[in-house]
Amino acid sequence: MAEIGLFEAMYSARSLRKFKPDPVPDEVIGKILDAAIRAPSGSNEQGWEFMVVKDAAQRKKIGEVYRKGGDVLKALYTDRVKPPHMSQETYDKLMASAMYLIDHMADAPVLLIACLKQLPPSGPPPKLPPEAASAMKNLARMTGSSIYPAVQNIILACRALGLGTVLTTIHMFYEDELKAILGMPPEVQTFALMPIGYPQGKFGPIKRRPASEVAYLDHYGNHWKA
């Protein structure tokens, strides 16, 4: 298919959860993986690893794990309040789509799992100023910076190639079970489970809150007006 521009991809790469059964050629998955590894990572360590799952039996097992995670999500969302920027109709469509994927993850012809291999540090821990040592509690958030840019590249590459996908994480409620299915070692952690396929639905346009509501200039609360 004809290539699209970067901004067109960003403005139309909706979260899509319903897929046709058509197989995705390996060369297309190869392009997506090649896009993923062009992303930046902390200290350029490139500690990412990607599990590509095409086997139907494996996808079914992963779908069962995802369904268990979905049950946890349903419990968490029992009394969830609709975000104020969304209409009730839009919110209902979002939730219906999410609930559909809980029962149909295995239907996607390809499941792509984005991971990081995190080896233990070598040598004794460094001597840090007390305030810096206290900030180590934020390390989990820092870690994502080495894999989520690659995930975004995957999303954009899928859009450019006419494929749908969505970033999901609820498998992590039962991550050990998923890792056992795939024979993954302890030092490899999963950060996203992404179903990929030719979509039944349509791409964008994407509606978002305007930048003037969420961006500030020089001081929090001083809204960006440009």
N, C-alpha and C positions, 0 to 999 in steps of 0.2 A: 504494500500500500504506500501511497505517497507520504513522504515525511511531513510533519507539521512543525511549526515554530515552537520555541521553548515556552513563550508566554501563552500560546494557545494551549499547550499541554498543561501548564500550571492552572489555567483558568477553566479547564474542562475535565480534569482527572478526578471524577467523582468516585466515592467509595461504592464499588459494585460487588454484589454478593450472589448474583444468580448467573450461572454460566451454561453455555452450550456444551454438549458432550464431545465436541470436536477436539481431537488431540492437538496439542501445541508442538510444532516441530522443534527438534533439539537445537537447530541453528538459531531459532528465535529465542529460546531460553538462554542460549549462549550469549546472545546480544544483551539480554537483560543482565546476566551475571557480569558481563564485561562493563556495563554501565555502573553496576554496583561497586566494582572495585576501583572506579575512578573517583570515588568520594574521598574526602579527607578523613583522617583518624588521628587520635591523640598521639603526639610524638611520631607520627607516621609509622606506627607499629604495624598497622594492617593486620590486626589480630582477628579479623573477621573470618568466619567460615559459613558456608551456605549449604543446607541440606535440600536437595531437589528430590521430591517424592512423586513418582509417577505410578508405581505399582498399585493396582486397585486394592489389594489386600492390605497393604501398608496404609493407604489412604483411609480405608475403613477403620482400622485400628486408631489412627490419629483422630478421625471423626468422632469416635467414641470418647476419647479423652476430651476433645473439645466440647462435646455435649455435656460431660460432667462439669466442666468449667462454666458452661452456659447455665447450669442449674444454680451455681453459686451467683452468677451475674443476676439471674432473675430474682434471687433472694435480696441481693443488694439494691436492686432497682424497685422493690415493692412499693416503697413510699417516696420514690424519687420525684422531685419537683421539676416540671418542664422548664428548660432554660427560657428566660424572658424574651430573648430575641427570636424564638421560634414560634410559629403558629401551632395550634393543636393538630391541625392536619399534617403539617410537616413533621412534627414530633411523632405522631402515630405511624407515619410512613417509615421513619427512621427506625423505630422500635420493631415494627413488623419485619423490616429487612434484616435487622440484627437477629431476631428470633428465628427467621428462616435459615440463616447461616448456621445457627446452633444445631439444627437438624440435618443440614445438607453440606457441611464442610467437605465430606468425602466425595461429593459430586463434582467438585472442581477437578479438571484433568491434571492439574499440577498443584502441588503444595510446596511452597518455598519457605524455609525456616531460616531466618537470619540469626546468626550466633556470634559470640565472641569467645575466643580461647583466652582464659585468664590464668596465666602461670603465677605461682607464688613468687614474691620478690626475692631477689638474691641478696645475701648479706643481712646484717642487722638493720633494724628500722632506723631511719635517720633521726637525728636530734632536731626537733622542731620547736620553734617558739610556742609557748602554751596556747596562744590564740590560733595559731596555725594547726596545732594538734587537735584542738577542739573542732576546727572546721572539717576534719576528716569524716565527720558524720555525714557530710554531703557527698562522699565519694561515690555512692550508688548513683546519684544524679549525674556526676561527671562521667561515669562509665558509658552512659548512653550516647555521649557525644562521639564515640568511636564506632558506632554501628548505625544510629538512626539517619545520618546523612546518606549512608549506603541504601537504607530502606527507602528514603525519598527518591533516590536515583532509580530504584526499582519501580516505584510508582510511576514516575515520569516516563521511563523506558516502556513500561507496559502501555501507557496511554499512547505514546508515539507509534507503537506497533499494533495498535488496535485491540489491545487486551485489557480486560478489567482486573482489578485487584482491590484489596483493602488491607490495611494494617490491623491485625488483631493480636491480643495478648492474653486472653482469658485461659488459654491452655496452660499458662504458668501456674495456675492454682494446682495443677497436677503435672508439673514439669518433669518430675522424676519418671513418671509413667511413660511420657512421650519419649524421653531420652532412652529408656529401656527398649522401647519398640525399635528405635533407630540405632541402637548400639553405640550411643554417644558417651564419651568419657566424662568423668566428673568435672574436669577443668573447663569444659565447654558449656556455656550458658546460652539459653535461647532468649531472644529479645522481641521477635515478631514471628507470627505464623501468617503467611499470606497465600490465600487461594488465588490461583491465576487461571484464566481461561477467556475464551471469546464470550463477551457478555450478551445476556439476553436483553438487558436494559440499554439505555442510551448514555453517552457521555454528557458532560456539563450542559449549559453553563453552571458554575458553582456560585451559590449565594453565601456571602459572609458578612459579618458585621464590618462596617467601614473602618478604615485605618484611623480616622479621626476619633473613634470611640476607644481604641485600644492602644494608641501610640501617644507618647508624651514627649515634650521638648524641654530638656534641661532640668525639669523638676516634676516629680510625680503629681499628677492632677492637672498639669498645664498641657491641655490636649493639643496634639499636632493638628494644625489647621490648613496646611498646604494641600 
